Structures are given as C-alpha cells and as structure tokens.
Amino acid sequence: MVIGPEAGGERIVQHYFDSRGVARVYDIGFDDGVLRLWRDDADFAQRYSGRLSADGSTIDGAWEICEDGATWAHDFDPTYTRVV
C-alpha cells in the first residue's frame, strides 16, 4: 500500500494493491488517536478502525466488510506495529 494525497490534494488516501491484481483506493482519517480507513464503492465496501497505543508503537483494530450494500460484518483484526 501507498499513503499520500489524492490527485486533487484535498484528502489523504491509501492506494492498496496486491499480487492478485486487486487495486483499491481508501479514504483515511485520524482523530483522537483513532485511525480510520474506508471504501464505500458499490462493488466492494470495506472499513477499518484502529486505536493508537499510548506509546505510539502499535495500532490495534478491525476491518469490516459490506457485501450487500447494507450489512457490515467483521472481516479481520490486524495489529500494525512500528519497526524502527
């Protein structure tokens, strides 16, 4: 993934891509120690919410997925860890 400003420079986005040929763009927000990523496209909706640890070394959170346009379900629980 690559994080940076979108083409217009008005928002920060995550460009996700993988070995399957999947490519998606997610919006990003960070407020009060909570990182949020979301994609609300009709073909694939997904969102993440994770809390920054007190020492700033990890973000623990969960991804959710919506496959029917209305119902959100748990997807998976990653922990992102800073490596120095």
C-alpha positions, 0 to 999 in steps of 0.5 A: 500500500501507498499513503499520500494525497489524492490527485486533487490534494484535498484528502489523504488516501491509501492506494492498496494493491496486491499480487492478485491484481486487486487495486483499491483506493481508501479514504483515511482519517485520524482523530483522537488517536483513532485511525480510520480507513474506508471504501464505500464503492458499490462493488466492494465496501470495506472499513477499518478502525484502529486505536493508537497505543499510548506509546505510539508503537502499535495500532490495534483494530478491525476491518469490516466488510459490506457485501450487500450494500447494507450489512457490515460484518467483521472481516479481520483484526490486524495489529500494525506495529512500528519497526524502527 
